[in-house]
């Protein structure tokens, strides 16, 4: 396998190109009036944006980029903040998805959620009563600890 391919429907191609250029730290390799393509070597991703008149909600749970350390999570958060993309919420030492993770979340122009995360440890059991991970409460510092909801 060389690339994973994700085709995402978007309502504003210009804003989405701007967002994803900042997210990936790369410009698209192809741009047409209704289409843009990012071809990333790391991670191996063929990511396309497809212009639509309307996008009905977030049709996927979320997208994520797994990194190799908490320091890398923080580095990406800082890099994106410098480019005007602020974390919506942070989760440090969160028990989520059968694992202990450090992560932060952002949203694209159409509301799709992205997480940057580092898995510190794996668990045999998921957090009680959860089927997917998200934040249910926030501390004043915009940091969540051990919060997960369905």
C-alpha positions as a Markdown table, in Angstrom:
| # | Residue | x | y | z |
|---|---|---|---|---|
| 1 | Unk | 0.0 | 0.0 | 0.0 |
| 2 | Unk | 1.2 | 3.5 | -0.8 |
| 3 | Unk | -1.5 | 5.9 | 0.2 |
| 4 | Unk | -4.8 | 6.0 | 2.1 |
| 5 | Unk | -7.3 | 8.0 | 0.2 |
| 6 | Unk | -10.0 | 10.3 | 1.8 |
| 7 | Unk | -12.3 | 12.3 | -0.3 |
| 8 | Unk | -14.1 | 15.0 | 1.7 |
| 9 | Unk | -17.1 | 17.0 | 0.5 |
| 10 | Unk | -16.8 | 20.8 | 1.4 |
| 11 | Unk | -19.0 | 23.8 | 0.8 |
| 12 | Unk | -16.2 | 26.4 | 0.5 |
| 13 | Unk | -13.2 | 25.2 | -1.5 |
| 14 | Unk | -11.1 | 28.3 | -0.8 |
| 15 | Unk | -11.5 | 28.2 | 3.0 |
| 16 | Unk | -11.0 | 24.4 | 3.0 |
| 17 | Unk | -7.8 | 24.7 | 1.0 |
| 18 | Unk | -6.5 | 27.3 | 3.4 |
| 19 | Unk | -7.5 | 25.2 | 6.5 |
| 20 | Unk | -6.0 | 22.0 | 5.1 |
| 21 | Unk | -2.8 | 23.7 | 3.9 |
| 22 | Unk | -2.2 | 24.8 | 7.4 |
| 23 | Unk | -3.3 | 21.5 | 8.9 |
| 24 | Unk | -1.0 | 19.4 | 6.7 |
| 25 | Unk | 1.8 | 22.0 | 6.4 |
| 26 | Unk | 1.6 | 21.5 | 2.6 |
| 27 | Unk | -0.1 | 23.0 | -0.4 |
| 28 | Unk | -2.4 | 21.0 | -2.7 |
| 29 | Unk | -0.7 | 19.3 | -5.7 |
| 30 | Unk | -3.8 | 20.0 | -7.9 |
| 31 | Unk | -6.5 | 22.7 | -7.7 |
| 32 | Unk | -9.5 | 22.9 | -10.0 |
| 33 | Unk | -12.7 | 25.1 | -9.6 |
| 34 | Unk | -14.5 | 22.3 | -7.7 |
| 35 | Unk | -11.6 | 20.1 | -6.5 |
| 36 | Unk | -8.3 | 20.1 | -4.7 |
| 37 | Unk | -5.8 | 17.3 | -4.0 |
| 38 | Unk | -3.2 | 17.0 | -1.3 |
| 39 | Unk | -0.7 | 14.1 | -1.7 |
| 40 | Unk | 1.2 | 13.6 | 1.5 |
| 41 | Unk | 4.2 | 11.3 | 1.9 |
| 42 | Unk | 4.0 | 11.4 | 5.7 |
| 43 | Unk | 1.5 | 10.2 | 6.5 |
| 44 | Unk | 0.9 | 8.4 | 3.2 |
| 45 | Unk | -2.4 | 10.2 | 2.3 |
| 46 | Unk | -4.2 | 11.1 | -0.9 |
| 47 | Unk | -6.7 | 13.7 | 0.5 |
| 48 | Unk | -9.1 | 15.4 | -1.9 |
| 49 | Unk | -11.6 | 18.2 | -1.4 |
| 50 | Unk | -14.8 | 18.0 | -3.5 |
| 51 | Unk | -16.9 | 21.1 | -3.7 |
| 52 | Unk | -20.7 | 20.6 | -3.0 |
| 53 | Unk | -23.5 | 23.1 | -2.6 |
| 54 | Unk | -24.4 | 21.6 | 0.7 |
| 55 | Unk | -22.8 | 19.3 | 3.3 |
| 56 | Unk | -25.2 | 17.7 | 5.7 |
| 57 | Unk | -23.5 | 17.4 | 9.1 |
| 58 | Unk | -20.4 | 15.5 | 10.0 |
| 59 | Unk | -20.9 | 12.1 | 8.2 |
| 60 | Unk | -17.8 | 10.6 | 9.9 |
| 61 | Unk | -17.1 | 10.4 | 13.6 |
| 62 | Unk | -13.8 | 12.3 | 13.3 |
| 63 | Unk | -10.4 | 12.2 | 11.6 |
| 64 | Unk | -7.2 | 11.9 | 13.4 |
| 65 | Unk | -3.4 | 12.1 | 13.1 |
| 66 | Unk | -1.5 | 9.8 | 15.5 |
| 67 | Unk | 1.9 | 11.1 | 16.5 |
| 68 | Unk | 4.9 | 9.6 | 18.4 |
| 69 | Unk | 4.9 | 11.6 | 21.6 |
| 70 | Unk | 3.1 | 14.2 | 23.8 |
| 71 | Unk | 5.8 | 16.7 | 22.7 |
| 72 | Unk | 4.7 | 16.2 | 19.1 |
| 73 | Unk | 1.1 | 16.7 | 20.0 |
| 74 | Unk | 2.0 | 20.0 | 21.6 |
| 75 | Unk | 4.3 | 21.0 | 18.7 |
| 76 | Unk | 1.4 | 20.5 | 16.2 |
| 77 | Unk | -1.0 | 22.4 | 18.5 |
| 78 | Unk | 1.5 | 25.3 | 18.6 |
| 79 | Unk | 2.2 | 25.2 | 14.9 |
| 80 | Unk | -1.6 | 25.4 | 14.1 |
| 81 | Unk | -2.2 | 28.1 | 16.6 |
| 82 | Unk | 0.5 | 30.2 | 14.9 |
| 83 | Unk | -1.4 | 29.7 | 11.7 |
| 84 | Unk | -4.7 | 30.8 | 13.2 |
| 85 | Unk | -6.2 | 27.4 | 13.9 |
| 86 | Unk | -6.9 | 27.2 | 17.6 |
| 87 | Unk | -7.6 | 24.0 | 19.6 |
| 88 | Unk | -11.3 | 23.6 | 20.4 |
| 89 | Unk | -10.4 | 21.5 | 23.4 |
| 90 | Unk | -7.5 | 19.5 | 24.8 |
| 91 | Unk | -7.5 | 16.2 | 26.5 |
| 92 | Unk | -4.4 | 15.2 | 28.6 |
| 93 | Unk | -4.3 | 11.7 | 30.2 |
| 94 | Unk | -7.7 | 10.9 | 28.9 |
| 95 | Unk | -9.0 | 7.3 | 29.0 |
| 96 | Unk | -10.5 | 6.9 | 25.6 |
| 97 | Unk | -10.9 | 4.3 | 22.9 |
| 98 | Unk | -9.3 | 1.5 | 24.9 |
| 99 | Unk | -6.2 | 3.7 | 25.6 |
| 100 | Unk | -4.6 | 6.4 | 27.6 |
| 101 | Unk | -4.1 | 9.4 | 25.3 |
| 102 | Unk | -2.9 | 13.0 | 25.1 |
| 103 | Unk | -4.7 | 14.9 | 22.3 |
| 104 | Unk | -6.3 | 18.1 | 21.1 |
| 105 | Unk | -9.2 | 18.7 | 18.7 |
| 106 | Unk | -9.8 | 21.2 | 15.9 |
| 107 | Unk | -12.7 | 21.7 | 13.4 |
| 108 | Unk | -12.5 | 22.4 | 9.7 |
| 109 | Unk | -14.6 | 25.0 | 8.0 |
| 110 | Unk | -17.5 | 22.5 | 7.5 |
| 111 | Unk | -17.4 | 21.3 | 11.2 |
| 112 | Unk | -15.5 | 18.1 | 10.7 |
| 113 | Unk | -13.5 | 17.2 | 13.8 |
| 114 | Unk | -9.8 | 16.4 | 13.7 |
| 115 | Unk | -7.7 | 15.1 | 16.6 |
| 116 | Unk | -3.9 | 15.0 | 17.0 |
| 117 | Unk | -3.2 | 12.3 | 19.5 |
| 118 | Unk | -0.5 | 10.2 | 21.2 |
| 119 | Unk | -1.3 | 6.8 | 22.7 |
| 120 | Unk | 0.5 | 6.4 | 26.0 |
| 121 | Unk | -0.9 | 2.9 | 26.9 |
| 122 | Unk | -3.5 | 0.5 | 25.8 |
| 123 | Unk | -6.4 | -0.9 | 27.9 |
| 124 | Unk | -8.3 | -4.1 | 27.6 |
| 125 | Unk | -11.6 | -2.4 | 28.5 |
| 126 | Unk | -13.1 | 0.8 | 27.2 |
| 127 | Unk | -14.1 | 3.6 | 29.6 |
| 128 | Unk | -17.4 | 2.7 | 31.2 |
| 129 | Unk | -20.4 | 3.4 | 29.0 |
| 130 | Unk | -18.5 | 4.8 | 26.0 |
| 131 | Unk | -18.5 | 3.8 | 22.4 |
| 132 | Unk | -16.5 | 6.7 | 20.9 |
| 133 | Unk | -14.4 | 9.4 | 22.4 |
| 134 | Unk | -15.1 | 13.1 | 22.8 |
| 135 | Unk | -15.1 | 15.7 | 25.5 |
| 136 | Unk | -18.0 | 16.1 | 27.9 |
| 137 | Unk | -16.6 | 18.8 | 30.3 |
| 138 | Unk | -13.9 | 21.4 | 30.2 |
| 139 | Unk | -11.7 | 22.9 | 32.9 |
| 140 | Unk | -11.1 | 26.6 | 33.0 |
| 141 | Unk | -7.7 | 26.0 | 31.3 |
| 142 | Unk | -9.5 | 24.3 | 28.3 |
| 143 | Unk | -7.9 | 21.0 | 29.3 |
| 144 | Unk | -9.9 | 17.8 | 30.0 |
| 145 | Unk | -8.7 | 14.9 | 32.0 |
| 146 | Unk | -10.1 | 11.4 | 31.7 |
| 147 | Unk | -13.3 | 12.6 | 30.0 |
| 148 | Unk | -15.0 | 10.6 | 27.3 |
| 149 | Unk | -18.6 | 10.5 | 26.1 |
| 150 | Unk | -20.6 | 8.6 | 23.6 |
